[in-house]
């Protein structure tokens, strides 16, 4: 997988640890809401972490969170 996948995966694991969520193995097909149990604030935190780490703001170019359900879709925004 790409470097973007590893960055997204590491950010998700950090959020899981910080908030005491059950650790779920992060795969490209992992659903952010259904599998990880992330709420909208968790996804906002993830987006902020990824923007800081990768220096990319895909939402400035018209992307929306409506397009993101899985880890793979999140990776594509930042790859």
N, C-alpha and C positions, 0 to 999 in steps of 0.2 A: 504494500500500500504506500501511498505518498506520505511525504513529510507532513502535509496538512492533516492527514488522518491521524497521525501520531499526536500532533498538537491538539486536535479536537478531542481525541481519546483521553489525553492527559488532563485536559481542562475538565472534562466530564468526571473523571475519577476524583479530581480535586474538589469539585462541587459535592460529589457523593460523600466524600470524607468530611468535608466542612460541615455539611448539614446532617450528617448521621444517617444518610440513606443507605438502604441495603445495596451492597455492591453487586452490580450486574456486569457481566463481562460485556465490554463494548465491542460490537461488530458493526460493519457498514450498514447492515439491515436493522440495527437496533432502533426502535422507535423512541423518540425523545419523551413523548408524553405517556404512551401506553406501557412501554417496557421499563423505562427508567423512572417513571412517575414524576417527571419534572413538571413544575408549574410554570406559569408565564414569567414569574420573577426569576426562576432558575435559568430559563432560557435567556432572559435579558442579561443575567450575570455571565452566562456562557458566551454570549455575543460580545460583551465588553472585554472578557478575558481574551477571546480570539482576536479582536481588533488590536488590543495592546500587544499580544504576542506576535501576530503576523503582519501588523501594520496595514491591514486592509479593512475597508468599510464597504462591504458589498451592497449595503442598504442605501448608500449615497448614490449608487448607480441604478437604483430602481428595483432592486431585489426586495422581496417582502417575506415575512415569516410564514405567510400562507403557503409558500413554496417549499417549506422545510418541515418534514415529518421524521425523517430518519437521519442517522449519523452521516450516511453517505451523501444525502442532500445538503447537509450542513458543510461537509467537506468540499463539495463542488462549489459552494459560494466563495470559499477561501482559497481554492487551489489555483 
